[in-house]
Amino acid sequence: MIVFGSLSQERSKTDADGLIGNKCNQNLWIYTADCMPIFFADKKKRKVAALHCGRKGLEKKIIKNLVKIFDNFGTSRDDLLVAIGPAISKEHYLVDKLTLKEFYRKAENKKITLHLTKTEKDLCFSDSNHFKEQNLNQLDLKKSAYRQLLDENIPHTNIEISNLCTYKLNTEFNSWRKSKTILRQWNFICS
């Protein structure tokens, strides 16, 4: 869900995955662990937005939904600047084959064929702690977000992507997948 910044209450938590500024001089704050903070700014209209975006957000097309809101503001794709902040890298985001297949079907509208053995099928429905590393696949959230941004006709020259990994740099960032911490990074953008 994406909400307008003016609808979030001061000193309270808003349960949403995205905030979009609808007033001048708004600060939009989101917190993330391994998910991506994605920031949008219309450089001419001075409108900004912040997304908390992970696998589920990409599957639900949160980027496309946010860009539609910018369309309602009359934003030109050439004026929309996007920055993807530190998040888990594909080397450290490992998922089972069934999750990967579902992700590509939903997030990227691709059908991939995976041949699962009986053991792998059983593992797909068990607790992820039972997976052995050789049964897991890398999922590149940043690359998928980049593809979705390009699909929305945002010029590649307007997109910046951080190469920092929250899992690998666990002394600088908080990673749920690395340490199961409840601590998060606070991310903000202001108009």
PyMOL commands that set and color helices and strands:
alter all, ss='L'
color gray80, all
select helices_A, chain A and resi 5-7+55-59+62-72+77-79+97-107+118-124+128-130+133-135+141-151+156-158+176-179
alter helices_A, ss='H'
color red, helices_A
select strands_A, chain A and resi 2-4+18-20+27-32+36-42+47-53+80-84+94-96+136-138+159-161+185-190
alter strands_A, ss='S'
color yellow, strands_A
deselect
rebuild
show_as cartoon
